[in-house]
Amino acid sequence: MAEEDERGPGAAHRMVSVMEGLLEKLDALNYEELLDKHNMKKVCRHYFVSNSHLSSNPGEQFYMFTIIAAWLINVAGRPFTEPREHDEPNATVSNILAELRAFGVKVDFPPSKLKTGSGEHVCLVLDRLADEALKRRNFSFKRPDYPSETPEEESMLEDDAEVTLSTAEEEILEEDEDEEEIAMDLESLKLRNFHNEPELSSKPEEILEATVDAAEWNLEVERVIPHLKVTIRNDNKDWRVHLEQMHQYQDKIDSLFKESKSYMDKLQEDIGKTQEKVSSREKYINNQLELPVQEYRSAQAKLSEAKERYQQASGGVTERSRVLAEISEELDKVKQEMEEKGSSMSDAAPVVKINQSLTKLKQEIVQIDLRIGVVEHTLLQAKLKEKSNMTRDMHATNIPEPTAGPFA
């Protein structure tokens, strides 16, 4: 616990950044072929991160870790047998760490850190193996080449400045025209007054009095005043404007800094006191729990040794049970053969069948003998008949021919 606290609060987020970099390297190596081969889903960016807020399956994560690690080792140029689900976890982890040491990576953590299938050490192991695989394929990430940004704002300001100048010129021209119109109105007003008062000489003898209505004069003045004002707009490209803005921002920063400095000093003091309290409390807890931690470690070591002995014994029992099953199968075959031979020796059914067959053969022999006798008798009669025919033919040839009669 003390080791994790010494690393700082940002250690928990380091796994996230390492995992995101690992995913980019796996995408560059096209690890989707491996996932398609094993019919697996694509790994998310928090898959191997150990967090209590994330749902995880340690067995599935450990199998995924071993599959990806074996694939990366093979891609890096070293032959490595792909692990299976029923393989021994300790042996698989030891083989992976041995290959990692062969690449020149220093391993300063126990193999049990990788059996959980997630955590910082799992991410670091996969990340280093991915680096070796990328070196093997002569792949390297380059720095991003940012395009040169066009100063659009400056061009827009220049356009605005041009528009402002042009509009200013137009406004000046309009003001000149208005002034000319006003001057013409004044001249016409003078002429009108002169015609209305022809009796006045060039040098008036008494004080002049205005004959124009004051309200109309005020309205005319209000109408003319906006046209007489000349407003010069500030150019945003002027360095004096920027300098003034910088001074304003500097004054604002100074005022804000004075206000926030007191709060920051107070916050720093509170944080320092809290850190001192936390460190003292940690030392006290470590001193109190030193003996139970040692006992826990010794018990954990004994448990791991007992598990190893149990696994070795279970492996021997499995092998002996397999041999027993083979012997039992052979014994069943021998018993079946003995039963078949005994039943065939004690059974009289074949003898009965043989006697029946002999009786049937004797009957068939008698019938054949009768048929042979019939055939011999028929043959003898045919021979006698043939002999009698031959004798008759012989006597017929020796008979004298009759003499010719009167009718011959």
C-alpha positions in Angstrom: 0.0 0.0 0.0 2.8 2.4 0.8 4.4 1.7 -2.6 1.3 2.7 -4.4 1.0 5.9 -2.4 4.6 6.9 -3.1 3.9 6.8 -6.8 1.4 9.6 -6.6 -2.3 10.0 -7.6 -1.6 10.0 -11.3 -0.4 6.4 -11.3 -4.0 5.1 -11.8 -4.3 7.1 -15.0 -1.0 5.9 -16.4 -2.5 2.6 -17.2 -5.2 4.3 -19.3 -2.6 6.1 -21.4 -0.4 3.0 -21.8 -3.5 1.0 -22.9 -4.5 3.6 -25.5 -0.9 3.6 -26.9 -1.0 -0.2 -26.9 -4.2 -0.2 -29.0 -2.7 2.1 -31.6 0.3 -0.2 -31.9 -1.9 -3.3 -32.2 -4.0 -1.6 -34.9 -0.7 -0.8 -36.7 0.2 -4.5 -36.5 -3.3 -5.5 -37.8 -4.1 -7.7 -34.8 -7.7 -8.1 -36.1 -6.5 -11.2 -38.0 -5.7 -12.8 -34.7 -9.2 -11.9 -33.3 -10.9 -13.3 -36.4 -8.8 -16.5 -36.1 -10.0 -17.1 -32.5 -13.5 -15.6 -33.1 -13.0 -12.9 -30.5 -14.3 -9.3 -30.2 -12.1 -6.3 -30.6 -10.4 -5.0 -27.4 -11.7 -1.7 -26.0 -9.4 1.0 -24.7 -10.0 0.1 -21.0 -9.9 -3.7 -21.4 -6.7 -4.5 -19.5 -7.0 -1.6 -17.1 -7.7 -2.7 -13.5 -10.4 -0.6 -12.1 -13.2 -1.3 -9.6 -15.7 0.7 -11.6 -15.1 -1.5 -14.7 -16.8 -4.9 -15.1 -14.1 -7.6 -15.9 -13.7 -11.3 -16.3 -10.3 -12.4 -15.1 -10.3 -15.7 -16.9 -11.2 -14.2 -20.2 -8.7 -11.3 -19.8 -5.9 -13.7 -18.9 -6.6 -15.9 -21.9 -6.8 -12.8 -24.2 -3.5 -11.5 -22.6 -1.7 -14.8 -23.3 -3.0 -15.1 -26.9 -2.0 -11.5 -27.8 1.4 -11.9 -26.0 2.2 -15.2 -27.9 1.2 -13.5 -31.2 3.4 -10.5 -30.6 6.4 -12.8 -29.7 5.9 -14.7 -33.0 5.6 -11.4 -34.9 8.8 -10.1 -33.2 10.7 -13.1 -34.7 10.9 -15.6 -31.9 8.9 -18.9 -32.1 6.4 -19.3 -29.3 3.7 -21.9 -29.0 0.2 -20.5 -28.8 -1.3 -21.2 -25.3 -4.6 -23.0 -24.7 -7.3 -22.4 -22.2 -6.5 -25.5 -20.1 -2.7 -24.9 -19.9 -1.0 -24.2 -16.6 -1.1 -20.4 -15.9 2.2 -20.3 -14.0 4.0 -22.1 -16.8 2.5 -19.8 -19.5 3.4 -16.6 -17.6 6.9 -17.9 -16.9 7.4 -18.6 -20.6 6.2 -15.1 -21.6 8.5 -13.4 -19.1 11.4 -15.5 -20.3 10.8 -14.3 -23.9 10.5 -10.7 -22.6 13.9 -11.0 -20.8 15.3 -12.4 -24.1 14.4 -9.1 -25.7 16.5 -7.3 -23.1 13.7 -6.0 -21.0 14.3 -6.0 -17.2 11.5 -7.7 -15.3 11.4 -6.6 -11.6 7.9 -7.9 -10.6 6.6 -11.3 -9.6 4.8 -13.5 -12.2 1.7 -13.5 -10.1 1.0 -9.9 -11.2 0.1 -11.2 -14.6 -2.2 -14.0 -13.5 -5.0 -11.5 -12.9 -5.2 -10.7 -16.7 -5.3 -7.0 -16.1 -3.4 -4.2 -14.4 -0.4 -2.0 -15.0 2.1 -4.9 -15.4 -0.1 -6.6 -18.1 -0.3 -3.4 -20.1 3.5 -2.8 -19.8 4.4 -6.3 -20.9 2.1 -6.1 -24.0 3.4 -2.6 -24.8 7.0 -3.7 -24.7 6.2 -6.8 -26.9 4.3 -4.6 -29.3 7.4 -2.3 -29.5 9.6 -5.3 -30.4 7.1 -6.5 -33.0 7.0 -3.0 -34.6 10.9 -3.0 -34.7 10.8 -6.3 -36.4 8.5 -4.9 -39.1 10.5 -1.7 -39.4 7.5 0.4 -38.4 7.8 3.6 -36.4 5.4 6.4 -35.5 6.3 9.8 -36.9 5.6 13.2 -35.5 2.4 14.8 -36.9 3.0 17.3 -39.7 0.7 20.2 -38.9 -0.2 22.3 -42.0 0.7 25.9 -41.9 -2.3 27.9 -40.8 -3.4 30.8 -43.0 -4.0 34.0 -41.0 -7.6 34.2 -41.9 -8.3 36.7 -39.2 -5.7 39.1 -40.5 -7.0 38.8 -44.0 -10.5 39.5 -42.6 -9.2 42.4 -40.7 -7.5 43.8 -43.8 -10.7 43.4 -45.7 -12.6 45.2 -42.9 -10.0 47.9 -42.9 -10.3 48.4 -46.7 -14.1 48.5 -46.3 -13.8 51.0 -43.5 -11.5 53.2 -45.5 -13.7 53.1 -48.5 -16.8 53.7 -46.4 -15.0 56.6 -44.6 -14.2 58.2 -48.0 -17.8 57.8 -49.1 -19.0 59.3 -45.8 -16.6 62.2 -46.3 -17.9 62.8 -49.8 -21.4 62.7 -48.5 -20.6 65.1 -45.7 -19.0 67.5 -48.3 -22.2 67.3 -50.4 -24.3 68.0 -47.3 -22.1 71.0 -46.4 -22.5 72.3 -49.9 -26.2 71.9 -49.6 -26.2 73.7 -46.3 -24.1 76.4 -47.8 -26.5 76.7 -50.7 -29.4 76.9 -48.2 -27.6 79.6 -46.3 -27.0 81.6 -49.5 -30.6 81.3 -50.5 -31.7 82.3 -47.0 -29.5 85.4 -47.3 -30.9 86.2 -50.7 -34.4 85.8 -49.4 -33.7 88.0 -46.4 -32.1 90.5 -48.7 -35.2 90.7 -51.0 -37.5 90.9 -48.0 -35.5 93.8 -46.6 -34.4 95.9 -49.6 -34.3 99.0 -47.5 -31.3 97.8 -45.4 -28.0 99.2 -46.4 -24.6 97.4 -46.3 -24.0 99.0 -43.0 -26.9 98.5 -40.7 -27.6 101.4 -38.5 -29.2 99.3 -35.8 -28.8 95.8 -34.3 -29.9 93.0 -36.6 -32.6 90.8 -35.3 -33.1 87.3 -36.6 -36.3 86.7 -38.4 -35.9 82.8 -38.5 -37.9 80.8 -36.0 -35.8 79.4 -33.2 -37.5 76.0 -33.2 -36.9 75.6 -37.0 -33.3 76.7 -36.4 -32.8 74.1 -33.7 -34.3 71.4 -35.9 -32.0 72.3 -38.7 -29.0 72.2 -36.3 -29.9 68.8 -35.0 -30.2 67.5 -38.6 -26.8 68.8 -39.6 -24.8 67.9 -36.5 -24.5 64.1 -37.3 -23.1 65.0 -40.7 -20.5 67.3 -39.2 -19.0 64.6 -37.0 -16.0 62.7 -38.5 -15.4 59.4 -36.7 -12.1 57.6 -37.5 -12.2 53.9 -36.7 -9.3 52.2 -35.0 -7.3 49.9 -37.1 -6.8 46.5 -35.5 -3.4 46.2 -37.1 -2.1 49.3 -35.3 0.5 48.4 -32.8 -0.7 51.1 -30.4 -4.0 49.3 -30.0 -2.3 46.0 -29.2 0.1 47.7 -26.8 -2.9 49.3 -25.0 -4.6 45.9 -24.8 -1.5 44.3 -23.4 -1.3 47.0 -20.7 -4.9 46.4 -19.9 -4.5 42.7 -19.7 -1.3 43.1 -17.6 -3.2 45.3 -15.1 -6.0 42.8 -14.9 -3.6 39.9 -14.4 -1.8 41.8 -11.6 -5.1 42.6 -9.9 -6.3 39.0 -10.1 -2.9 37.7 -9.0 -3.0 39.8 -5.9 -6.5 38.5 -5.0 -5.7 34.8 -5.8 -2.2 34.7 -4.2 -3.6 34.9 -0.7 -6.1 32.1 -1.4 -3.3 30.0 -3.0 -1.0 30.5 -0.1 -3.7 29.5 2.3 -4.5 26.4 0.2 -0.9 25.5 0.0 -0.6 25.7 3.8 -3.7 23.5 4.2 -2.4 21.0 1.8 1.0 20.9 3.5 -0.7 20.3 6.9 -2.9 17.6 5.4 0.1 15.8 3.8 2.0 15.9 7.0 -1.1 14.3 8.8 -1.5 11.7 6.1 2.2 10.8 6.1 2.3 10.5 9.9 -0.9 8.4 9.9 0.6 6.1 7.2 3.8 5.6 9.2 1.7 4.7 12.3 -0.4 2.3 10.3 2.6 0.7 8.7 4.3 0.3 12.1 1.1 -1.3 13.5 0.6 -3.6 10.5 4.2 -4.6 9.9 3.9 -7.9 11.8 0.5 -9.0 10.3 1.8 -8.1 6.8 4.8 -10.3 7.3 2.6 -13.1 8.6 0.3 -12.6 5.6 3.2 -12.8 3.2 4.5 -16.0 4.7 1.1 -17.5 4.6 0.7 -16.4 1.0 4.0 -18.1 0.2 3.0 -21.3 1.9 -0.3 -21.2 0.1 1.4 -20.8 -3.3 3.7 -23.7 -2.5 0.8 -25.9 -1.4 -1.0 -25.0 -4.6 2.0 -26.0 -6.7 2.2 -29.3 -4.9 -1.5 -29.8 -5.3 -1.2 -29.1 -9.0 1.7 -31.5 -9.4 -0.2 -34.2 -7.5 -3.4 -33.6 -9.5 -1.3 -33.9 -12.7 0.0 -37.4 -11.5 -3.5 -38.4 -10.5 -4.9 -37.5 -13.9 -2.2 -39.5 -15.6 -2.8 -42.5 -13.4 -6.6 -42.3 -13.9 -6.0 -42.2 -17.7 -3.9 -45.4 -17.5 -6.5 -47.0 -15.2 -9.2 -46.2 -17.8 -7.1 -47.8 -20.6 -6.5 -51.0 -18.5 -10.2 -51.2 -17.6 -11.1 -51.0 -21.2 -8.7 -53.8 -22.2 -10.0 -55.9 -19.3 -13.6 -55.5 -20.6 -12.5 -56.6 -24.0 -10.8 -59.8 -22.6 -13.9 -60.6 -20.6 -16.1 -60.2 -23.6 -13.9 -62.5 -25.6 -13.8 -65.2 -22.9 -17.6 -65.1 -22.5 -18.1 -65.5 -26.3 -15.7 -68.5 -26.4 -17.3 -70.2 -23.3 -20.8 -69.8 -24.7 -19.7 -71.3 -28.0 -18.0 -74.3 -26.3 -21.0 -75.1 -24.0 -23.7 -74.6 -26.6 -24.9 -77.8 -28.6 -26.7 -75.9 -31.3 -23.9 -76.3 -33.9 -23.9 -80.1 -33.4 -27.7 -80.3 -33.9 -27.3 -78.3 -37.0 -24.6 -80.6 -38.3 -26.8 -83.7 -37.7 -29.7 -82.1 -39.4 -27.5 -81.3 -42.4 -26.2 -84.9 -42.5 -29.8 -86.3 -42.5 -30.7 -83.9 -45.2 -27.7 -85.0 -47.3 -28.6 -88.7 -46.9 -32.1 -88.0 -48.1 -30.8 -86.1 -51.1 -28.4 -89.0 -51.8 -31.2 -91.5 -51.9 -33.3 -89.4 -54.2 -30.2 -89.0 -56.5 -29.7 -92.8 -56.5 -33.4 -93.3 -57.5 -33.0 -90.8 -60.3 -29.8 -92.5 -61.4 -31.6 -95.9 -61.5 -34.4 -94.4 -63.5 -32.0 -92.8 -65.9 -30.0 -96.1 -66.3 -33.3 -98.1 -66.9 -34.3 -95.5 -69.6 -30.9 -95.7 -71.2 -31.0 -99.5 -71.2 -34.4 -99.6 -72.9 -33.2 -97.1 -75.4 -30.2 -99.3 -76.2 -32.3 -102.4 -76.5 -34.8 -100.6 -78.8 -31.9 -99.4 -80.9 -30.4 -102.9 -81.1 -33.8 -104.4 -82.1 -34.1 -101.8 -84.8 -30.7 -102.6 -86.1 -31.4 -106.4 -86.2 -34.6 -105.7 -88.1 -32.9 -103.6 -90.6 -30.3 -106.2 -91.1 -33.0 -108.9 -91.8 -34.8 -106.6 -94.1 -31.8 -106.2 -96.4 -31.4 -110.0 -96.9 -35.0 -110.6 -98.1 -35.1 -111.7 -101.9 -36.7 -109.4 -104.4 -40.1 -110.6 -105.8 -40.3 -111.8 -109.4 -41.9 -109.7 -112.0 -45.5 -110.8 -112.5 -47.7 -110.6 -115.5 -48.4 -107.0 -114.7 -44.8 -105.9 -114.5 
